[in-house]
Amino acid sequence: MTDKPAAVCAACNANLYEGRSAIYDSLFEVYACGPSCWSEWYADNEAEYKRKWTEAVDL
């Protein structure tokens, strides 16, 4: 019987199985294999991050 993946890497679409480590992004609820895949995914989604996490304010 084949184990079902617990998650899928958002950058390279690799199956991530229980018992291994991964990076979880709680803002977008995505997983990445490791720092290089997360950096790749973030680079493609940086504008969305800025839209959700930054705002203009009057001081």
C-alpha distance matrix in Angstrom:
0.0 3.8 6.5 9.3 12.6 15.3 18.0 19.2 22.3 25.3 26.9 24.5 21.5 19.1 15.9 16.7 14.0 15.1 17.1 19.0 22.4 23.5 26.8 27.1 30.0 31.1 33.7 31.5 28.2 26.4 24.4 25.2 23.6 26.9 30.7 31.0 28.6 30.2 33.6 32.7 31.5 34.6 37.0 35.8 36.2 39.2 41.5 39.3 39.3 43.0 43.5 41.6 42.9 46.5 49.6 53.3 55.4 59.2 60.4
3.8 0.0 3.8 6.4 9.2 12.4 14.7 15.6 18.5 21.6 23.1 20.7 17.8 15.3 12.1 13.1 10.9 12.6 14.8 16.2 19.4 20.3 23.4 23.8 26.7 28.0 30.6 28.2 25.1 23.0 20.9 21.5 20.0 23.4 27.1 27.3 24.8 26.5 29.9 29.0 27.8 30.9 33.2 32.1 32.5 35.6 37.9 35.8 35.8 39.5 40.1 38.3 39.6 43.1 46.3 50.0 52.2 55.9 57.1
6.5 3.8 0.0 3.8 6.4 9.0 11.7 13.3 16.3 19.5 21.3 19.3 16.4 13.9 10.3 10.4 7.7 9.0 11.5 13.1 16.2 17.2 20.3 20.5 23.6 24.7 27.4 25.3 22.0 20.2 18.0 18.9 17.6 20.9 24.6 25.2 22.7 24.0 27.6 27.0 25.6 28.5 31.1 30.2 30.3 33.2 35.6 33.4 33.1 36.8 37.4 35.4 36.6 40.2 43.4 47.1 49.1 52.8 53.9
9.3 6.4 3.8 0.0 3.8 6.4 8.9 10.6 14.0 16.8 19.1 17.5 14.2 12.3 8.6 9.0 7.2 8.8 12.2 13.4 15.8 15.9 18.6 18.3 21.0 21.9 24.4 22.2 18.9 17.2 15.5 16.9 16.3 19.8 23.3 24.0 21.1 22.1 25.7 25.0 23.2 26.0 28.7 27.6 27.4 30.5 32.6 30.2 30.1 33.9 34.3 32.3 33.7 37.3 40.3 44.1 46.2 49.9 51.1
12.6 9.2 6.4 3.8 0.0 3.8 5.4 7.1 10.4 13.4 15.6 14.2 11.2 9.2 5.5 5.4 4.6 7.2 10.6 10.8 12.7 12.4 15.0 14.8 17.6 18.8 21.3 19.0 15.9 13.8 11.9 13.1 12.6 16.1 19.6 20.3 17.4 18.3 22.0 21.4 19.6 22.4 25.1 24.1 24.0 26.9 29.3 27.0 26.7 30.5 31.1 29.1 30.4 34.0 37.1 40.8 43.0 46.7 47.9
15.3 12.4 9.0 6.4 3.8 0.0 3.8 7.2 10.2 12.9 15.7 15.2 12.4 10.9 7.6 5.8 5.0 5.8 9.4 9.9 11.0 10.6 12.8 12.1 14.9 15.7 18.5 16.7 13.2 11.8 10.0 12.0 12.1 15.2 18.6 19.9 17.1 17.2 21.0 21.0 18.9 21.2 24.3 23.5 22.9 25.5 27.9 25.4 24.7 28.5 29.0 26.8 27.9 31.5 34.7 38.4 40.3 44.0 45.1
18.0 14.7 11.7 8.9 5.4 3.8 0.0 3.8 6.8 9.1 12.1 12.0 9.3 8.6 6.2 5.1 6.8 8.6 11.6 10.8 11.0 9.3 10.8 9.9 12.3 13.6 15.9 13.7 10.5 8.4 6.8 9.0 9.8 13.1 16.1 17.1 14.0 14.1 17.8 17.5 15.3 17.6 20.6 19.7 19.2 21.9 24.2 21.8 21.4 25.2 25.7 23.7 24.9 28.5 31.7 35.4 37.5 41.2 42.5
19.2 15.6 13.3 10.6 7.1 7.2 3.8 0.0 3.8 6.2 8.8 8.4 5.5 5.6 4.7 5.5 8.6 11.3 13.9 12.3 12.2 9.9 11.0 10.7 12.5 14.5 16.2 13.4 11.2 8.1 6.5 7.5 8.4 12.0 14.8 15.0 11.6 12.2 15.7 14.8 12.7 15.6 18.2 17.0 17.0 20.0 22.3 20.3 20.3 24.0 24.7 23.2 24.5 27.9 31.1 34.7 37.1 40.9 42.2
22.3 18.5 16.3 14.0 10.4 10.2 6.8 3.8 0.0 3.8 5.5 5.7 4.7 5.2 6.5 6.8 10.5 13.1 15.0 12.5 11.5 8.5 9.0 9.5 10.9 13.8 15.2 12.6 11.1 7.4 5.1 4.4 5.7 8.9 11.4 11.3 7.8 8.6 12.0 11.1 9.3 12.4 14.8 14.0 14.4 17.2 19.9 18.3 18.0 21.7 22.8 21.6 22.7 25.8 29.2 32.7 35.2 38.9 40.1
25.3 21.6 19.5 16.8 13.4 12.9 9.1 6.2 3.8 0.0 3.8 6.1 5.7 8.2 9.9 10.5 14.1 16.5 18.4 15.9 14.5 11.0 10.2 9.9 9.9 12.7 13.2 10.2 9.7 6.0 5.8 5.7 8.4 10.7 12.0 11.6 7.9 7.9 10.8 9.4 6.7 9.7 12.1 10.8 10.9 14.0 16.4 14.8 15.0 18.5 19.4 18.6 19.9 22.9 26.2 29.6 32.3 36.1 37.5
26.9 23.1 21.3 19.1 15.6 15.7 12.1 8.8 5.5 3.8 0.0 3.8 5.9 8.2 11.1 12.0 15.8 18.5 20.0 17.0 15.5 12.1 11.4 12.1 12.2 15.4 15.7 12.9 13.0 9.4 8.5 6.5 8.2 9.9 10.7 9.2 5.5 6.9 8.8 6.5 5.1 8.9 10.2 9.2 10.7 13.5 16.2 15.5 15.7 18.9 20.3 20.0 21.1 23.7 27.0 30.2 33.1 36.8 38.1
24.5 20.7 19.3 17.5 14.2 15.2 12.0 8.4 5.7 6.1 3.8 0.0 3.8 5.5 9.1 10.8 14.5 17.7 19.1 16.2 15.5 12.7 13.1 14.3 15.1 18.3 19.0 16.1 15.7 11.9 10.3 8.1 8.1 10.6 12.2 10.2 6.9 9.6 11.5 9.1 8.8 12.5 13.5 12.4 14.3 17.1 19.8 19.2 19.5 22.7 24.0 23.7 24.9 27.5 30.8 34.0 36.9 40.6 41.9
21.5 17.8 16.4 14.2 11.2 12.4 9.3 5.5 4.7 5.7 5.9 3.8 0.0 3.8 6.4 8.9 12.4 15.7 17.8 15.5 15.3 12.8 13.6 14.1 15.1 17.8 18.7 15.6 14.5 11.0 9.6 8.7 9.1 12.3 14.6 13.4 9.8 11.7 14.4 12.2 10.9 14.6 16.1 14.6 15.7 19.0 21.3 20.0 20.5 24.0 24.8 24.2 25.6 28.6 31.8 35.2 38.0 41.7 43.2
19.1 15.3 13.9 12.3 9.2 10.9 8.6 5.6 5.2 8.2 8.2 5.5 3.8 0.0 3.8 6.3 9.6 13.1 14.8 12.5 13.0 11.1 12.9 14.1 16.0 18.8 20.4 17.7 16.0 12.4 10.0 8.7 7.5 11.1 14.1 13.2 10.2 12.5 15.4 13.8 13.1 16.6 18.3 17.4 18.6 21.5 24.2 22.9 22.9 26.4 27.6 26.6 27.8 30.8 34.2 37.6 40.2 44.0 45.2
15.9 12.1 10.3 8.6 5.5 7.6 6.2 4.7 6.5 9.9 11.1 9.1 6.4 3.8 0.0 3.8 6.4 10.0 12.3 10.8 12.0 10.8 13.2 13.9 16.3 18.5 20.6 18.0 15.6 12.5 10.1 9.9 8.8 12.6 16.0 15.9 12.9 14.6 17.9 16.9 15.7 18.8 21.1 20.1 20.8 23.7 26.3 24.6 24.4 28.1 29.0 27.6 28.8 32.1 35.4 39.0 41.4 45.2 46.4
16.7 13.1 10.4 9.0 5.4 5.8 5.1 5.5 6.8 10.5 12.0 10.8 8.9 6.3 3.8 0.0 3.8 6.9 9.0 7.3 8.4 7.7 10.5 11.4 14.4 16.6 19.1 17.1 14.4 11.6 8.5 8.6 7.3 10.8 14.4 15.1 12.6 13.7 17.3 17.0 15.8 18.5 21.1 20.8 21.0 23.5 26.3 24.5 23.8 27.5 28.6 26.9 27.6 31.1 34.5 38.1 40.2 43.9 44.9
14.0 10.9 7.7 7.2 4.6 5.0 6.8 8.6 10.5 14.1 15.8 14.5 12.4 9.6 6.4 3.8 0.0 3.8 6.4 6.3 8.8 9.5 12.8 13.6 16.9 18.5 21.5 19.8 16.6 14.4 11.5 12.0 10.5 13.5 17.2 18.3 16.1 17.1 20.7 20.7 19.5 22.0 24.8 24.5 24.5 26.9 29.7 27.7 26.9 30.6 31.7 29.6 30.3 33.9 37.2 40.9 42.9 46.5 47.4
15.1 12.6 9.0 8.8 7.2 5.8 8.6 11.3 13.1 16.5 18.5 17.7 15.7 13.1 10.0 6.9 3.8 0.0 3.8 5.7 8.2 9.9 13.1 13.6 17.1 18.2 21.6 20.4 17.0 15.4 12.6 13.6 12.4 14.8 18.4 20.1 18.3 18.6 22.3 22.9 21.6 23.6 26.6 26.6 26.3 28.4 31.2 29.0 27.8 31.4 32.5 30.2 30.6 34.2 37.6 41.2 42.9 46.5 47.1
17.1 14.8 11.5 12.2 10.6 9.4 11.6 13.9 15.0 18.4 20.0 19.1 17.8 14.8 12.3 9.0 6.4 3.8 0.0 3.8 6.9 9.8 13.2 14.5 18.3 19.6 23.1 22.4 19.1 17.5 14.3 14.6 12.8 14.4 17.8 19.9 18.7 19.1 22.5 23.5 22.7 24.5 27.5 27.9 27.7 29.5 32.6 30.6 29.1 32.6 34.0 31.6 31.7 35.2 38.7 42.2 43.7 47.2 47.6
19.0 16.2 13.1 13.4 10.8 9.9 10.8 12.3 12.5 15.9 17.0 16.2 15.5 12.5 10.8 7.3 6.3 5.7 3.8 0.0 3.8 6.7 10.4 12.4 16.2 18.1 21.4 20.6 17.7 15.6 12.1 11.6 9.3 10.7 14.2 16.2 15.2 15.8 19.1 20.1 19.6 21.4 24.2 24.9 24.9 26.6 29.8 28.2 26.6 30.0 31.7 29.6 29.5 32.9 36.5 40.0 41.6 45.2 45.5
22.4 19.4 16.2 15.8 12.7 11.0 11.0 12.2 11.5 14.5 15.5 15.5 15.3 13.0 12.0 8.4 8.8 8.2 6.9 3.8 0.0 3.8 7.1 9.5 13.2 15.3 18.6 18.2 15.6 13.6 10.1 9.4 7.7 8.1 11.2 13.7 13.1 13.0 16.2 17.7 17.2 18.5 21.5 22.5 22.3 23.6 26.9 25.5 23.5 26.8 28.7 26.6 26.2 29.6 33.2 36.6 38.2 41.7 41.9
23.5 20.3 17.2 15.9 12.4 10.6 9.3 9.9 8.5 11.0 12.1 12.7 12.8 11.1 10.8 7.7 9.5 9.9 9.8 6.7 3.8 0.0 3.8 6.4 9.9 12.5 15.4 14.7 12.5 10.1 6.5 5.8 5.1 5.8 8.8 11.3 10.0 9.5 13.0 14.4 13.6 14.9 17.9 18.8 18.6 20.0 23.2 21.7 19.9 23.3 25.2 23.2 23.0 26.3 29.9 33.4 35.2 38.7 39.2
26.8 23.4 20.3 18.6 15.0 12.8 10.8 11.0 9.0 10.2 11.4 13.1 13.6 12.9 13.2 10.5 12.8 13.1 13.2 10.4 7.1 3.8 0.0 3.8 6.6 9.6 12.2 12.0 10.4 8.4 5.5 5.1 6.4 5.9 7.4 10.3 9.1 7.3 10.6 12.6 11.4 11.9 15.3 16.4 15.7 16.7 20.0 18.5 16.4 19.7 21.7 19.7 19.3 22.6 26.2 29.6 31.4 35.0 35.5
27.1 23.8 20.5 18.3 14.8 12.1 9.9 10.7 9.5 9.9 12.1 14.3 14.1 14.1 13.9 11.4 13.6 13.6 14.5 12.4 9.5 6.4 3.8 0.0 3.8 6.1 9.1 8.9 6.9 5.9 4.5 6.5 9.1 9.4 10.6 13.2 11.3 8.9 12.2 14.0 11.8 12.0 15.7 16.3 14.8 16.1 18.8 16.8 14.8 18.2 19.7 17.3 17.2 20.8 24.2 27.8 29.5 33.1 33.8
30.0 26.7 23.6 21.0 17.6 14.9 12.3 12.5 10.9 9.9 12.2 15.1 15.1 16.0 16.3 14.4 16.9 17.1 18.3 16.2 13.2 9.9 6.6 3.8 0.0 3.8 5.6 5.9 5.3 5.3 6.2 8.1 11.5 11.5 11.5 13.8 11.9 8.7 11.4 13.1 10.5 9.8 13.6 14.2 12.0 13.0 15.5 13.2 11.1 14.6 15.9 13.5 13.5 17.1 20.5 24.1 26.0 29.6 30.5
31.1 28.0 24.7 21.9 18.8 15.7 13.6 14.5 13.8 12.7 15.4 18.3 17.8 18.8 18.5 16.6 18.5 18.2 19.6 18.1 15.3 12.5 9.6 6.1 3.8 0.0 3.8 5.6 4.6 7.0 8.9 11.6 14.8 15.0 15.2 17.6 15.7 12.5 15.0 16.7 13.8 12.8 16.6 16.8 14.1 14.9 16.7 13.9 11.8 15.0 15.7 12.6 12.8 16.6 19.7 23.4 24.9 28.5 29.4
33.7 30.6 27.4 24.4 21.3 18.5 15.9 16.2 15.2 13.2 15.7 19.0 18.7 20.4 20.6 19.1 21.5 21.6 23.1 21.4 18.6 15.4 12.2 9.1 5.6 3.8 0.0 3.8 5.7 8.1 10.9 13.2 16.9 16.9 16.5 18.4 16.4 13.1 14.9 16.3 13.1 11.6 15.1 15.0 11.7 12.3 13.5 10.5 8.5 11.7 12.0 8.9 9.5 13.3 16.3 20.0 21.8 25.5 26.7
31.5 28.2 25.3 22.2 19.0 16.7 13.7 13.4 12.6 10.2 12.9 16.1 15.6 17.7 18.0 17.1 19.8 20.4 22.4 20.6 18.2 14.7 12.0 8.9 5.9 5.6 3.8 0.0 3.8 5.6 9.1 11.5 15.3 16.1 16.1 17.4 14.8 11.9 14.1 14.6 11.0 10.5 13.8 13.0 10.0 11.7 12.9 9.7 8.9 12.5 12.5 10.1 11.7 15.3 18.2 21.9 24.1 27.9 29.5
28.2 25.1 22.0 18.9 15.9 13.2 10.5 11.2 11.1 9.7 13.0 15.7 14.5 16.0 15.6 14.4 16.6 17.0 19.1 17.7 15.6 12.5 10.4 6.9 5.3 4.6 5.7 3.8 0.0 3.8 7.0 10.3 13.8 15.0 15.9 17.5 14.8 12.3 15.2 15.9 12.4 12.6 16.2 15.5 13.0 15.0 16.5 13.4 12.5 16.1 16.3 13.7 15.0 18.7 21.6 25.3 27.3 31.0 32.4
26.4 23.0 20.2 17.2 13.8 11.8 8.4 8.1 7.4 6.0 9.4 11.9 11.0 12.4 12.5 11.6 14.4 15.4 17.5 15.6 13.6 10.1 8.4 5.9 5.3 7.0 8.1 5.6 3.8 0.0 3.8 6.9 10.4 12.0 13.2 14.4 11.3 9.4 12.6 12.9 9.6 10.7 14.2 13.4 11.7 14.1 16.3 13.7 13.0 16.8 17.4 15.4 16.6 20.1 23.3 27.0 29.2 33.0 34.3
24.4 20.9 18.0 15.5 11.9 10.0 6.8 6.5 5.1 5.8 8.5 10.3 9.6 10.0 10.1 8.5 11.5 12.6 14.3 12.1 10.1 6.5 5.5 4.5 6.2 8.9 10.9 9.1 7.0 3.8 0.0 3.8 6.9 8.8 10.7 12.1 9.3 7.9 11.7 12.2 9.8 11.4 14.7 14.5 13.7 15.8 18.5 16.5 15.4 19.1 20.3 18.4 19.1 22.6 26.0 29.6 31.7 35.4 36.5
25.2 21.5 18.9 16.9 13.1 12.0 9.0 7.5 4.4 5.7 6.5 8.1 8.7 8.7 9.9 8.6 12.0 13.6 14.6 11.6 9.4 5.8 5.1 6.5 8.1 11.6 13.2 11.5 10.3 6.9 3.8 0.0 3.8 5.5 7.5 8.5 5.7 5.3 9.0 9.5 8.1 10.1 13.0 13.3 13.4 15.3 18.5 17.2 16.0 19.5 21.2 19.9 20.2 23.4 26.9 30.4 32.7 36.3 37.2
23.6 20.0 17.6 16.3 12.6 12.1 9.8 8.4 5.7 8.4 8.2 8.1 9.1 7.5 8.8 7.3 10.5 12.4 12.8 9.3 7.7 5.1 6.4 9.1 11.5 14.8 16.9 15.3 13.8 10.4 6.9 3.8 0.0 3.8 7.2 7.9 6.0 7.3 10.5 10.9 10.7 12.9 15.3 15.9 16.6 18.4 21.7 20.7 19.5 22.9 24.8 23.6 23.7 26.7 30.4 33.7 36.0 39.6 40.3
26.9 23.4 20.9 19.8 16.1 15.2 13.1 12.0 8.9 10.7 9.9 10.6 12.3 11.1 12.6 10.8 13.5 14.8 14.4 10.7 8.1 5.8 5.9 9.4 11.5 15.0 16.9 16.1 15.0 12.0 8.8 5.5 3.8 0.0 3.8 5.6 5.6 6.2 8.6 10.1 10.7 12.1 14.3 15.8 16.5 17.5 21.2 20.6 18.9 21.9 24.3 23.1 22.7 25.5 29.2 32.4 34.5 38.0 38.4
30.7 27.1 24.6 23.3 19.6 18.6 16.1 14.8 11.4 12.0 10.7 12.2 14.6 14.1 16.0 14.4 17.2 18.4 17.8 14.2 11.2 8.8 7.4 10.6 11.5 15.2 16.5 16.1 15.9 13.2 10.7 7.5 7.2 3.8 0.0 3.8 5.6 5.1 6.0 8.5 9.8 10.2 12.0 14.3 15.0 15.3 19.1 19.1 17.1 19.6 22.4 21.6 20.8 23.2 26.9 29.9 32.0 35.4 35.7
31.0 27.3 25.2 24.0 20.3 19.9 17.1 15.0 11.3 11.6 9.2 10.2 13.4 13.2 15.9 15.1 18.3 20.1 19.9 16.2 13.7 11.3 10.3 13.2 13.8 17.6 18.4 17.4 17.5 14.4 12.1 8.5 7.9 5.6 3.8 0.0 3.8 5.5 5.1 6.2 8.7 9.8 10.6 12.7 14.4 15.0 18.7 19.1 17.7 20.2 22.9 22.6 22.1 24.3 28.0 30.8 33.3 36.7 37.1
28.6 24.8 22.7 21.1 17.4 17.1 14.0 11.6 7.8 7.9 5.5 6.9 9.8 10.2 12.9 12.6 16.1 18.3 18.7 15.2 13.1 10.0 9.1 11.3 11.9 15.7 16.4 14.8 14.8 11.3 9.3 5.7 6.0 5.6 5.6 3.8 0.0 3.8 5.4 5.0 6.1 8.5 9.9 10.9 12.4 13.9 17.4 17.3 16.4 19.3 21.5 21.1 21.2 23.7 27.3 30.4 33.0 36.5 37.3
30.2 26.5 24.0 22.1 18.3 17.2 14.1 12.2 8.6 7.9 6.9 9.6 11.7 12.5 14.6 13.7 17.1 18.6 19.1 15.8 13.0 9.5 7.3 8.9 8.7 12.5 13.1 11.9 12.3 9.4 7.9 5.3 7.3 6.2 5.1 5.5 3.8 0.0 3.8 5.4 5.0 5.9 8.5 10.0 10.4 11.4 15.0 14.6 13.1 16.1 18.5 17.8 17.6 20.2 23.9 27.0 29.5 33.1 33.8
33.6 29.9 27.6 25.7 22.0 21.0 17.8 15.7 12.0 10.8 8.8 11.5 14.4 15.4 17.9 17.3 20.7 22.3 22.5 19.1 16.2 13.0 10.6 12.2 11.4 15.0 14.9 14.1 15.2 12.6 11.7 9.0 10.5 8.6 6.0 5.1 5.4 3.8 0.0 3.8 5.5 5.0 6.1 8.7 9.8 9.9 13.7 14.3 12.8 15.1 17.9 17.8 17.4 19.3 23.0 25.8 28.4 31.8 32.5
32.7 29.0 27.0 25.0 21.4 21.0 17.5 14.8 11.1 9.4 6.5 9.1 12.2 13.8 16.9 17.0 20.7 22.9 23.5 20.1 17.7 14.4 12.6 14.0 13.1 16.7 16.3 14.6 15.9 12.9 12.2 9.5 10.9 10.1 8.5 6.2 5.0 5.4 3.8 0.0 3.8 5.5 5.3 6.6 8.9 10.1 13.5 14.1 13.7 16.0 18.4 18.8 19.0 20.9 24.3 27.1 30.0 33.5 34.5
31.5 27.8 25.6 23.2 19.6 18.9 15.3 12.7 9.3 6.7 5.1 8.8 10.9 13.1 15.7 15.8 19.5 21.6 22.7 19.6 17.2 13.6 11.4 11.8 10.5 13.8 13.1 11.0 12.4 9.6 9.8 8.1 10.7 10.7 9.8 8.7 6.1 5.0 5.5 3.8 0.0 3.8 5.5 5.3 6.4 8.6 11.7 11.4 11.2 14.1 16.0 16.0 16.7 19.0 22.4 25.5 28.4 32.0 33.3
34.6 30.9 28.5 26.0 22.4 21.2 17.6 15.6 12.4 9.7 8.9 12.5 14.6 16.6 18.8 18.5 22.0 23.6 24.5 21.4 18.5 14.9 11.9 12.0 9.8 12.8 11.6 10.5 12.6 10.7 11.4 10.1 12.9 12.1 10.2 9.8 8.5 5.9 5.0 5.5 3.8 0.0 3.8 5.4 5.0 5.5 9.1 9.3 8.2 10.9 13.2 13.3 13.5 15.6 19.1 22.1 24.9 28.5 29.6
37.0 33.2 31.1 28.7 25.1 24.3 20.6 18.2 14.8 12.1 10.2 13.5 16.1 18.3 21.1 21.1 24.8 26.6 27.5 24.2 21.5 17.9 15.3 15.7 13.6 16.6 15.1 13.8 16.2 14.2 14.7 13.0 15.3 14.3 12.0 10.6 9.9 8.5 6.1 5.3 5.5 3.8 0.0 3.8 5.5 5.4 8.6 10.2 9.9 11.5 14.0 15.1 15.3 16.6 19.8 22.4 25.4 28.9 30.1
35.8 32.1 30.2 27.6 24.1 23.5 19.7 17.0 14.0 10.8 9.2 12.4 14.6 17.4 20.1 20.8 24.5 26.6 27.9 24.9 22.5 18.8 16.4 16.3 14.2 16.8 15.0 13.0 15.5 13.4 14.5 13.3 15.9 15.8 14.3 12.7 10.9 10.0 8.7 6.6 5.3 5.4 3.8 0.0 3.8 6.0 8.0 9.0 10.1 12.0 13.6 14.8 15.9 17.4 20.3 23.0 26.3 29.8 31.5
36.2 32.5 30.3 27.4 24.0 22.9 19.2 17.0 14.4 10.9 10.7 14.3 15.7 18.6 20.8 21.0 24.5 26.3 27.7 24.9 22.3 18.6 15.7 14.8 12.0 14.1 11.7 10.0 13.0 11.7 13.7 13.4 16.6 16.5 15.0 14.4 12.4 10.4 9.8 8.9 6.4 5.0 5.5 3.8 0.0 3.8 5.6 5.4 6.5 8.9 10.2 11.1 12.4 14.2 17.1 20.1 23.3 26.9 28.7
39.2 35.6 33.2 30.5 26.9 25.5 21.9 20.0 17.2 14.0 13.5 17.1 19.0 21.5 23.7 23.5 26.9 28.4 29.5 26.6 23.6 20.0 16.7 16.1 13.0 14.9 12.3 11.7 15.0 14.1 15.8 15.3 18.4 17.5 15.3 15.0 13.9 11.4 9.9 10.1 8.6 5.5 5.4 6.0 3.8 0.0 3.8 5.4 5.1 6.3 8.7 10.0 10.4 11.5 14.6 17.3 20.5 24.0 25.5
41.5 37.9 35.6 32.6 29.3 27.9 24.2 22.3 19.9 16.4 16.2 19.8 21.3 24.2 26.3 26.3 29.7 31.2 32.6 29.8 26.9 23.2 20.0 18.8 15.5 16.7 13.5 12.9 16.5 16.3 18.5 18.5 21.7 21.2 19.1 18.7 17.4 15.0 13.7 13.5 11.7 9.1 8.6 8.0 5.6 3.8 0.0 3.8 5.4 5.1 6.2 8.7 9.9 10.3 12.7 15.2 18.7 22.1 24.1
39.3 35.8 33.4 30.2 27.0 25.4 21.8 20.3 18.3 14.8 15.5 19.2 20.0 22.9 24.6 24.5 27.7 29.0 30.6 28.2 25.5 21.7 18.5 16.8 13.2 13.9 10.5 9.7 13.4 13.7 16.5 17.2 20.7 20.6 19.1 19.1 17.3 14.6 14.3 14.1 11.4 9.3 10.2 9.0 5.4 5.4 3.8 0.0 3.8 5.4 5.0 6.3 8.6 10.1 12.5 15.6 18.8 22.5 24.6
39.3 35.8 33.1 30.1 26.7 24.7 21.4 20.3 18.0 15.0 15.7 19.5 20.5 22.9 24.4 23.8 26.9 27.8 29.1 26.6 23.5 19.9 16.4 14.8 11.1 11.8 8.5 8.9 12.5 13.0 15.4 16.0 19.5 18.9 17.1 17.7 16.4 13.1 12.8 13.7 11.2 8.2 9.9 10.1 6.5 5.1 5.4 3.8 0.0 3.8 5.4 5.3 5.9 8.1 11.3 14.7 17.5 21.2 22.8
43.0 39.5 36.8 33.9 30.5 28.5 25.2 24.0 21.7 18.5 18.9 22.7 24.0 26.4 28.1 27.5 30.6 31.4 32.6 30.0 26.8 23.3 19.7 18.2 14.6 15.0 11.7 12.5 16.1 16.8 19.1 19.5 22.9 21.9 19.6 20.2 19.3 16.1 15.1 16.0 14.1 10.9 11.5 12.0 8.9 6.3 5.1 5.4 3.8 0.0 3.8 5.5 5.2 5.4 8.4 11.4 14.4 18.0 19.8
43.5 40.1 37.4 34.3 31.1 29.0 25.7 24.7 22.8 19.4 20.3 24.0 24.8 27.6 29.0 28.6 31.7 32.5 34.0 31.7 28.7 25.2 21.7 19.7 15.9 15.7 12.0 12.5 16.3 17.4 20.3 21.2 24.8 24.3 22.4 22.9 21.5 18.5 17.9 18.4 16.0 13.2 14.0 13.6 10.2 8.7 6.2 5.0 5.4 3.8 0.0 3.8 5.8 6.0 7.6 10.8 14.0 17.6 19.9
41.6 38.3 35.4 32.3 29.1 26.8 23.7 23.2 21.6 18.6 20.0 23.7 24.2 26.6 27.6 26.9 29.6 30.2 31.6 29.6 26.6 23.2 19.7 17.3 13.5 12.6 8.9 10.1 13.7 15.4 18.4 19.9 23.6 23.1 21.6 22.6 21.1 17.8 17.8 18.8 16.0 13.3 15.1 14.8 11.1 10.0 8.7 6.3 5.3 5.5 3.8 0.0 3.8 6.1 8.3 12.0 14.4 18.2 20.2
42.9 39.6 36.6 33.7 30.4 27.9 24.9 24.5 22.7 19.9 21.1 24.9 25.6 27.8 28.8 27.6 30.3 30.6 31.7 29.5 26.2 23.0 19.3 17.2 13.5 12.8 9.5 11.7 15.0 16.6 19.1 20.2 23.7 22.7 20.8 22.1 21.2 17.6 17.4 19.0 16.7 13.5 15.3 15.9 12.4 10.4 9.9 8.6 5.9 5.2 5.8 3.8 0.0 3.8 7.0 10.6 12.6 16.4 17.8
46.5 43.1 40.2 37.3 34.0 31.5 28.5 27.9 25.8 22.9 23.7 27.5 28.6 30.8 32.1 31.1 33.9 34.2 35.2 32.9 29.6 26.3 22.6 20.8 17.1 16.6 13.3 15.3 18.7 20.1 22.6 23.4 26.7 25.5 23.2 24.3 23.7 20.2 19.3 20.9 19.0 15.6 16.6 17.4 14.2 11.5 10.3 10.1 8.1 5.4 6.0 6.1 3.8 0.0 3.8 7.1 9.5 13.2 14.8
49.6 46.3 43.4 40.3 37.1 34.7 31.7 31.1 29.2 26.2 27.0 30.8 31.8 34.2 35.4 34.5 37.2 37.6 38.7 36.5 33.2 29.9 26.2 24.2 20.5 19.7 16.3 18.2 21.6 23.3 26.0 26.9 30.4 29.2 26.9 28.0 27.3 23.9 23.0 24.3 22.4 19.1 19.8 20.3 17.1 14.6 12.7 12.5 11.3 8.4 7.6 8.3 7.0 3.8 0.0 3.8 6.4 10.1 12.4
53.3 50.0 47.1 44.1 40.8 38.4 35.4 34.7 32.7 29.6 30.2 34.0 35.2 37.6 39.0 38.1 40.9 41.2 42.2 40.0 36.6 33.4 29.6 27.8 24.1 23.4 20.0 21.9 25.3 27.0 29.6 30.4 33.7 32.4 29.9 30.8 30.4 27.0 25.8 27.1 25.5 22.1 22.4 23.0 20.1 17.3 15.2 15.6 14.7 11.4 10.8 12.0 10.6 7.1 3.8 0.0 3.8 7.0 9.7
55.4 52.2 49.1 46.2 43.0 40.3 37.5 37.1 35.2 32.3 33.1 36.9 38.0 40.2 41.4 40.2 42.9 42.9 43.7 41.6 38.2 35.2 31.4 29.5 26.0 24.9 21.8 24.1 27.3 29.2 31.7 32.7 36.0 34.5 32.0 33.3 33.0 29.5 28.4 30.0 28.4 24.9 25.4 26.3 23.3 20.5 18.7 18.8 17.5 14.4 14.0 14.4 12.6 9.5 6.4 3.8 0.0 3.8 6.3
59.2 55.9 52.8 49.9 46.7 44.0 41.2 40.9 38.9 36.1 36.8 40.6 41.7 44.0 45.2 43.9 46.5 46.5 47.2 45.2 41.7 38.7 35.0 33.1 29.6 28.5 25.5 27.9 31.0 33.0 35.4 36.3 39.6 38.0 35.4 36.7 36.5 33.1 31.8 33.5 32.0 28.5 28.9 29.8 26.9 24.0 22.1 22.5 21.2 18.0 17.6 18.2 16.4 13.2 10.1 7.0 3.8 0.0 3.8
60.4 57.1 53.9 51.1 47.9 45.1 42.5 42.2 40.1 37.5 38.1 41.9 43.2 45.2 46.4 44.9 47.4 47.1 47.6 45.5 41.9 39.2 35.5 33.8 30.5 29.4 26.7 29.5 32.4 34.3 36.5 37.2 40.3 38.4 35.7 37.1 37.3 33.8 32.5 34.5 33.3 29.6 30.1 31.5 28.7 25.5 24.1 24.6 22.8 19.8 19.9 20.2 17.8 14.8 12.4 9.7 6.3 3.8 0.0
